Each structure stands twice: as structure tokens, then as C-alpha cells.
Amino acid sequence: MNLLNCEICIEPFNENEKSPYVFHCGHSICHSCLKKFIQSTKINEIVDEEHLSNSLYNNKKIQFNCHTCKKSLIYSNKEEIPKNFSLLDIIRQFNKPSYEIFKSGAIKKEFLTWIFLKLL
């Protein structure tokens, strides 16, 4: 399993529709799959996503099991599921041309030395 891909659709994460969201258990899912997941999950009698923003349902909770570890997860609303900014930073680094990564100092000299010695 590639850690830079969504665990559901296996497509690479990006900063748009495939941006990563992280559950309390630590597993991530892309925004597109999260929307589909919420729409297809019975959420304490809420059957579609538009009801989640309706004030009549504010006391309802989103409850479902993680797609990977099956841990029970409970959120007050879908906005409570945070974007995985750490993973987004890694994706941004991988999408930069190599010279920008070295120029920005994202890769430290010690780490490059360690890689070089491992390759010998």
C-alpha cells in the first residue's frame, strides 16, 4: 500500500478533490471517498449529506467504523474530520522539482549523507 494514495480508491492524494482527511484512529481517506462514504453510511438516521448542515440535525452524531481498522468513530459533524496537513506537506514536497526541494532545505545534509552511505 502506497501511503500517498487513498486507501479506498487507491488514487494519489492531491490538494484538490483527492485531498487527504484523517480519522481519530490515524487512517486517511481522500475527500472524494469521504463524501461518498458519508453519503452511503447510515449516520444515526441521517441518510444524506445535506441533512448534516441542517440545524434540525445539529444534535445528531456521525458514527461509523474505519474502513481499515474497523475502529468505531464518532464525530459531531463532517467538518470535524480534519484535513491531513502533514500528508499534504509531504505531497507538496514530492510534487516539487528536485532542485526546489534542495533549495528549500527540505532535505537536510545529514539525511542525504545517510542515504549516500547506505547506497555504498
TIFI-492873 format. One line per field, with one value per atom (N, C-alpha, C): residue number from 1; chain; atom name; x, y, z. Coordinates in nm, 2 decimals, always signed. Example, Ala and Ser with C-alpha at 12.3 -4.5 7.8 and 13.67 -1.06 7.14 Angstrom:
REM TIFI-492873
pos	[1	1	1	2	2	2]
unit	[A	A	A	A	A	A]
site	[N	CA	C	N	CA	C]
c1	[+1.32	+1.23	+1.32	+1.28	+1.37	+1.29]
c2	[-0.57	-0.45	-0.33	-0.22	-0.11	+0.00]
c3	[+0.78	+0.78	+0.78	+0.71	+0.71	+0.79]
This chain:
REM TIFI-492873
pos	[1	1	1	2	2	2	3	3	3	4	4	4	5	5	5	6	6	6	7	7	7	8	8	8	9	9	9	10	10	10	11	11	11	12	12	12	13	13	13	14	14	14	15	15	15	16	16	16	17	17	17	18	18	18	19	19	19	20	20	20	21	21	21	22	22	22	23	23	23	24	24	24	25	25	25	26	26	26	27	27	27	28	28	28	29	29	29	30	30	30	31	31	31	32	32	32	33	33	33	34	34	34	35	35	35	36	36	36	37	37	37	38	38	38	39	39	39	40	40	40	41	41	41	42	42	42	43	43	43	44	44	44	45	45	45	46	46	46	47	47	47	48	48	48	49	49	49	50	50	50	51	51	51	52	52	52	53	53	53	54	54	54	55	55	55	56	56	56	57	57	57	58	58	58	59	59	59	60	60	60	61	61	61	62	62	62	63	63	63	64	64	64	65	65	65	66	66	66	67	67	67	68	68	68	69	69	69	70	70	70	71	71	71	72	72	72	73	73	73	74	74	74	75	75	75	76	76	76	77	77	77	78	78	78	79	79	79	80	80	80	81	81	81	82	82	82	83	83	83	84	84	84	85	85	85	86	86	86	87	87	87	88	88	88	89	89	89	90	90	90	91	91	91	92	92	92	93	93	93	94	94	94	95	95	95	96	96	96	97	97	97	98	98	98	99	99	99	100	100	100	101	101	101	102	102	102	103	103	103	104	104	104	105	105	105	106	106	106	107	107	107	108	108	108	109	109	109	110	110	110	111	111	111	112	112	112	113	113	113	114	114	114	115	115	115	116	116	116	117	117	117	118	118	118	119	119	119	120	120	120]
unit	[A	A	A	A	A	A	A	A	A	A	A	A	A	A	A	A	A	A	A	A	A	A	A	A	A	A	A	A	A	A	A	A	A	A	A	A	A	A	A	A	A	A	A	A	A	A	A	A	A	A	A	A	A	A	A	A	A	A	A	A	A	A	A	A	A	A	A	A	A	A	A	A	A	A	A	A	A	A	A	A	A	A	A	A	A	A	A	A	A	A	A	A	A	A	A	A	A	A	A	A	A	A	A	A	A	A	A	A	A	A	A	A	A	A	A	A	A	A	A	A	A	A	A	A	A	A	A	A	A	A	A	A	A	A	A	A	A	A	A	A	A	A	A	A	A	A	A	A	A	A	A	A	A	A	A	A	A	A	A	A	A	A	A	A	A	A	A	A	A	A	A	A	A	A	A	A	A	A	A	A	A	A	A	A	A	A	A	A	A	A	A	A	A	A	A	A	A	A	A	A	A	A	A	A	A	A	A	A	A	A	A	A	A	A	A	A	A	A	A	A	A	A	A	A	A	A	A	A	A	A	A	A	A	A	A	A	A	A	A	A	A	A	A	A	A	A	A	A	A	A	A	A	A	A	A	A	A	A	A	A	A	A	A	A	A	A	A	A	A	A	A	A	A	A	A	A	A	A	A	A	A	A	A	A	A	A	A	A	A	A	A	A	A	A	A	A	A	A	A	A	A	A	A	A	A	A	A	A	A	A	A	A	A	A	A	A	A	A	A	A	A	A	A	A	A	A	A	A	A	A	A	A	A	A	A	A	A	A	A	A	A	A	A	A	A	A	A	A	A	A	A	A	A	A	A	A	A	A	A	A]
site	[N	CA	C	N	CA	C	N	CA	C	N	CA	C	N	CA	C	N	CA	C	N	CA	C	N	CA	C	N	CA	C	N	CA	C	N	CA	C	N	CA	C	N	CA	C	N	CA	C	N	CA	C	N	CA	C	N	CA	C	N	CA	C	N	CA	C	N	CA	C	N	CA	C	N	CA	C	N	CA	C	N	CA	C	N	CA	C	N	CA	C	N	CA	C	N	CA	C	N	CA	C	N	CA	C	N	CA	C	N	CA	C	N	CA	C	N	CA	C	N	CA	C	N	CA	C	N	CA	C	N	CA	C	N	CA	C	N	CA	C	N	CA	C	N	CA	C	N	CA	C	N	CA	C	N	CA	C	N	CA	C	N	CA	C	N	CA	C	N	CA	C	N	CA	C	N	CA	C	N	CA	C	N	CA	C	N	CA	C	N	CA	C	N	CA	C	N	CA	C	N	CA	C	N	CA	C	N	CA	C	N	CA	C	N	CA	C	N	CA	C	N	CA	C	N	CA	C	N	CA	C	N	CA	C	N	CA	C	N	CA	C	N	CA	C	N	CA	C	N	CA	C	N	CA	C	N	CA	C	N	CA	C	N	CA	C	N	CA	C	N	CA	C	N	CA	C	N	CA	C	N	CA	C	N	CA	C	N	CA	C	N	CA	C	N	CA	C	N	CA	C	N	CA	C	N	CA	C	N	CA	C	N	CA	C	N	CA	C	N	CA	C	N	CA	C	N	CA	C	N	CA	C	N	CA	C	N	CA	C	N	CA	C	N	CA	C	N	CA	C	N	CA	C	N	CA	C	N	CA	C	N	CA	C	N	CA	C	N	CA	C	N	CA	C	N	CA	C	N	CA	C	N	CA	C	N	CA	C	N	CA	C	N	CA	C	N	CA	C	N	CA	C	N	CA	C	N	CA	C	N	CA	C	N	CA	C	N	CA	C]
c1	[+0.08	+0.00	+0.09	+0.06	+0.14	+0.07	+0.15	+0.10	+0.05	+0.09	+0.05	-0.08	-0.14	-0.26	-0.38	-0.50	-0.62	-0.63	-0.67	-0.68	-0.81	-0.90	-1.03	-1.01	-0.99	-0.99	-0.85	-0.74	-0.60	-0.55	-0.62	-0.56	-0.47	-0.38	-0.29	-0.36	-0.32	-0.38	-0.33	-0.40	-0.36	-0.42	-0.41	-0.46	-0.60	-0.66	-0.80	-0.90	-0.97	-1.07	-1.02	-0.89	-0.83	-0.75	-0.78	-0.70	-0.73	-0.63	-0.64	-0.71	-0.80	-0.86	-0.82	-0.80	-0.75	-0.85	-0.88	-0.97	-0.89	-0.97	-0.91	-0.81	-0.84	-0.75	-0.62	-0.61	-0.49	-0.49	-0.60	-0.61	-0.66	-0.62	-0.66	-0.74	-0.82	-0.91	-0.92	-0.94	-0.94	-1.08	-1.09	-1.21	-1.32	-1.29	-1.39	-1.45	-1.37	-1.42	-1.49	-1.44	-1.51	-1.65	-1.67	-1.81	-1.89	-1.84	-1.92	-1.94	-1.84	-1.85	-1.96	-1.96	-2.07	-2.20	-2.22	-2.35	-2.40	-2.31	-2.36	-2.37	-2.32	-2.32	-2.45	-2.52	-2.63	-2.57	-2.61	-2.55	-2.66	-2.68	-2.78	-2.91	-2.96	-3.09	-3.08	-2.96	-2.94	-2.90	-2.97	-2.94	-2.87	-2.86	-2.78	-2.71	-2.61	-2.51	-2.57	-2.68	-2.73	-2.80	-2.85	-2.91	-2.80	-2.68	-2.57	-2.56	-2.59	-2.57	-2.70	-2.81	-2.94	-2.94	-2.99	-2.98	-3.07	-3.17	-3.25	-3.18	-3.06	-2.98	-2.86	-2.84	-2.72	-2.68	-2.79	-2.76	-2.73	-2.73	-2.70	-2.55	-2.51	-2.36	-2.34	-2.22	-2.18	-2.11	-2.15	-2.09	-2.07	-1.95	-1.92	-1.79	-1.76	-1.63	-1.53	-1.40	-1.29	-1.29	-1.26	-1.25	-1.14	-1.03	-0.91	-0.91	-0.92	-0.90	-1.03	-1.14	-1.28	-1.31	-1.22	-1.25	-1.37	-1.46	-1.58	-1.54	-1.58	-1.55	-1.68	-1.67	-1.79	-1.74	-1.82	-1.79	-1.92	-1.91	-2.02	-2.08	-1.99	-2.03	-1.92	-1.94	-1.84	-1.72	-1.75	-1.64	-1.54	-1.58	-1.49	-1.38	-1.40	-1.30	-1.19	-1.07	-0.97	-0.89	-0.85	-0.76	-0.63	-0.56	-0.43	-0.32	-0.29	-0.20	-0.06	-0.02	+0.11	+0.13	+0.04	+0.04	+0.04	-0.04	-0.04	+0.10	+0.17	+0.31	+0.40	+0.39	+0.47	+0.44	+0.32	+0.27	+0.33	+0.32	+0.38	+0.53	+0.60	+0.74	+0.77	+0.69	+0.71	+0.68	+0.59	+0.55	+0.64	+0.73	+0.83	+0.94	+0.99	+1.11	+1.23	+1.32	+1.43	+1.51	+1.54	+1.62	+1.55	+1.41	+1.34	+1.35	+1.34	+1.35	+1.48	+1.59	+1.72	+1.74	+1.69	+1.70	+1.62	+1.50	+1.42	+1.47	+1.57	+1.63	+1.54	+1.44	+1.35	+1.43	+1.54	+1.62	+1.75	+1.78	+1.89	+2.02	+2.13	+2.26	+2.29	+2.25	+2.28	+2.20	+2.07	+1.99	+2.05	+2.09	+2.15	+2.28	+2.36	+2.48	+2.44	+2.34	+2.30	+2.25	+2.18	+2.13	+2.25	+2.34	+2.46	+2.54	+2.56	+2.64	+2.56	+2.43	+2.35	+2.36	+2.38	+2.39	+2.52	+2.63	+2.76	+2.77]
c2	[-0.12	+0.00	+0.12	+0.21	+0.34	+0.44	+0.50	+0.59	+0.72	+0.75	+0.87	+0.85	+0.74	+0.71	+0.69	+0.72	+0.69	+0.54	+0.50	+0.36	+0.30	+0.38	+0.33	+0.32	+0.43	+0.43	+0.41	+0.41	+0.38	+0.49	+0.60	+0.71	+0.80	+0.86	+0.95	+1.07	+1.10	+1.22	+1.34	+1.45	+1.58	+1.69	+1.82	+1.93	+1.97	+1.89	+1.93	+1.83	+1.76	+1.67	+1.54	+1.52	+1.40	+1.44	+1.55	+1.59	+1.49	+1.46	+1.36	+1.41	+1.33	+1.36	+1.25	+1.28	+1.18	+1.15	+1.03	+0.99	+0.99	+0.98	+0.97	+0.85	+0.74	+0.62	+0.64	+0.75	+0.77	+0.74	+0.67	+0.63	+0.75	+0.76	+0.87	+0.82	+0.91	+0.89	+1.02	+1.01	+1.13	+1.20	+1.32	+1.40	+1.34	+1.30	+1.24	+1.11	+1.02	+0.90	+0.93	+1.03	+1.07	+1.11	+1.19	+1.23	+1.11	+1.02	+0.90	+0.81	+0.80	+0.72	+0.77	+0.90	+0.96	+0.95	+0.97	+0.95	+0.81	+0.71	+0.57	+0.51	+0.58	+0.53	+0.58	+0.49	+0.53	+0.60	+0.73	+0.81	+0.85	+0.77	+0.80	+0.85	+0.78	+0.82	+0.93	+0.99	+1.08	+1.01	+1.02	+0.94	+1.01	+1.14	+1.21	+1.33	+1.37	+1.47	+1.61	+1.65	+1.78	+1.80	+1.69	+1.70	+1.73	+1.70	+1.72	+1.87	+1.96	+2.10	+2.16	+2.09	+2.14	+2.15	+2.27	+2.29	+2.20	+2.14	+2.04	+1.92	+1.89	+1.77	+1.80	+1.92	+1.95	+1.86	+1.80	+1.72	+1.57	+1.55	+1.41	+1.40	+1.27	+1.24	+1.16	+1.17	+1.08	+0.97	+0.85	+0.73	+0.63	+0.58	+0.47	+0.40	+0.30	+0.23	+0.26	+0.27	+0.30	+0.19	+0.23	+0.14	+0.04	+0.08	-0.01	-0.09	-0.02	-0.09	-0.13	-0.08	-0.11	-0.05	+0.05	+0.11	+0.20	+0.21	+0.29	+0.43	+0.52	+0.66	+0.74	+0.85	+0.93	+1.08	+1.15	+1.29	+1.37	+1.50	+1.59	+1.62	+1.64	+1.67	+1.64	+1.65	+1.61	+1.71	+1.83	+1.93	+1.90	+1.82	+1.78	+1.69	+1.62	+1.53	+1.62	+1.62	+1.72	+1.67	+1.77	+1.75	+1.71	+1.62	+1.57	+1.66	+1.77	+1.87	+1.82	+1.73	+1.67	+1.59	+1.51	+1.43	+1.53	+1.64	+1.73	+1.80	+1.83	+1.88	+1.79	+1.66	+1.56	+1.55	+1.55	+1.55	+1.67	+1.79	+1.91	+1.90	+1.84	+1.82	+1.72	+1.61	+1.52	+1.58	+1.67	+1.73	+1.85	+1.89	+1.99	+1.93	+2.01	+1.96	+1.94	+1.85	+1.82	+1.94	+2.03	+2.14	+2.23	+2.24	+2.32	+2.26	+2.13	+2.06	+2.09	+2.08	+2.10	+2.25	+2.34	+2.48	+2.52	+2.46	+2.50	+2.44	+2.35	+2.29	+2.18	+2.13	+2.03	+1.90	+1.88	+1.76	+1.81	+1.76	+1.81	+1.73	+1.80	+1.74	+1.61	+1.60	+1.47	+1.36	+1.39	+1.28	+1.24	+1.33	+1.30	+1.22	+1.25	+1.18	+1.04	+1.02	+0.89	+0.80	+0.86	+0.79	+0.75	+0.84	+0.81	+0.70	+0.70	+0.59	+0.46	+0.46	+0.33	+0.27	+0.36	+0.32	+0.26	+0.29	+0.23	+0.09]
c3	[+0.00	+0.00	+0.00	-0.09	-0.10	-0.01	+0.08	+0.18	+0.12	+0.00	-0.07	-0.15	-0.14	-0.21	-0.11	-0.15	-0.07	-0.05	+0.07	+0.10	+0.04	-0.01	-0.06	-0.22	-0.28	-0.43	-0.49	-0.40	-0.44	-0.53	-0.55	-0.63	-0.55	-0.61	-0.53	-0.47	-0.35	-0.28	-0.36	-0.36	-0.41	-0.33	-0.37	-0.30	-0.33	-0.42	-0.47	-0.42	-0.51	-0.47	-0.40	-0.42	-0.35	-0.23	-0.17	-0.05	+0.06	+0.14	+0.25	+0.38	+0.43	+0.56	+0.65	+0.78	+0.88	+0.99	+1.02	+1.13	+1.26	+1.37	+1.50	+1.52	+1.44	+1.45	+1.37	+1.29	+1.22	+1.07	+1.03	+0.89	+0.80	+0.68	+0.59	+0.48	+0.42	+0.31	+0.23	+0.10	+0.02	+0.03	+0.00	+0.02	-0.07	-0.19	-0.27	-0.21	-0.16	-0.10	+0.03	+0.11	+0.23	+0.21	+0.10	+0.07	+0.03	-0.05	-0.08	+0.04	+0.12	+0.24	+0.34	+0.36	+0.44	+0.38	+0.25	+0.19	+0.19	+0.19	+0.19	+0.33	+0.43	+0.57	+0.64	+0.71	+0.79	+0.91	+0.92	+1.02	+1.12	+1.22	+1.32	+1.26	+1.17	+1.10	+0.99	+0.98	+0.87	+0.74	+0.64	+0.52	+0.41	+0.41	+0.31	+0.36	+0.29	+0.34	+0.36	+0.28	+0.30	+0.44	+0.50	+0.63	+0.74	+0.71	+0.81	+0.84	+0.75	+0.77	+0.82	+0.82	+0.86	+1.01	+1.06	+1.21	+1.29	+1.23	+1.30	+1.34	+1.27	+1.30	+1.37	+1.43	+1.50	+1.62	+1.68	+1.79	+1.75	+1.62	+1.57	+1.56	+1.57	+1.55	+1.43	+1.37	+1.26	+1.33	+1.31	+1.37	+1.27	+1.25	+1.15	+1.19	+1.13	+1.15	+1.05	+1.09	+1.00	+0.89	+0.77	+0.66	+0.67	+0.75	+0.76	+0.88	+1.00	+1.13	+1.19	+1.14	+1.19	+1.32	+1.37	+1.49	+1.48	+1.58	+1.58	+1.60	+1.51	+1.51	+1.52	+1.61	+1.63	+1.61	+1.53	+1.50	+1.52	+1.56	+1.57	+1.44	+1.34	+1.20	+1.11	+0.98	+0.89	+0.89	+0.93	+0.93	+1.04	+1.14	+1.25	+1.20	+1.09	+1.04	+0.97	+1.03	+0.99	+0.86	+0.78	+0.67	+0.72	+0.65	+0.70	+0.64	+0.71	+0.66	+0.65	+0.74	+0.74	+0.61	+0.57	+0.45	+0.33	+0.34	+0.23	+0.21	+0.32	+0.31	+0.24	+0.27	+0.21	+0.06	+0.02	-0.12	-0.19	-0.13	-0.19	-0.22	-0.12	-0.14	-0.26	-0.27	-0.38	-0.51	-0.52	-0.64	-0.69	-0.60	-0.64	-0.72	-0.82	-0.89	-0.79	-0.81	-0.72	-0.68	-0.77	-0.73	-0.63	-0.64	-0.54	-0.40	-0.39	-0.26	-0.20	-0.27	-0.22	-0.18	-0.27	-0.24	-0.12	-0.09	+0.02	+0.15	+0.15	+0.27	+0.33	+0.25	+0.30	+0.33	+0.25	+0.27	+0.34	+0.46	+0.53	+0.49	+0.50	+0.46	+0.53	+0.66	+0.73	+0.67	+0.63	+0.57	+0.44	+0.36	+0.23	+0.25	+0.35	+0.38	+0.42	+0.50	+0.54	+0.42	+0.33	+0.21	+0.13	+0.11	+0.03	+0.09	+0.22	+0.28	+0.28	+0.28	+0.27	+0.13	+0.03	-0.11	-0.14	-0.06	-0.09	-0.06]
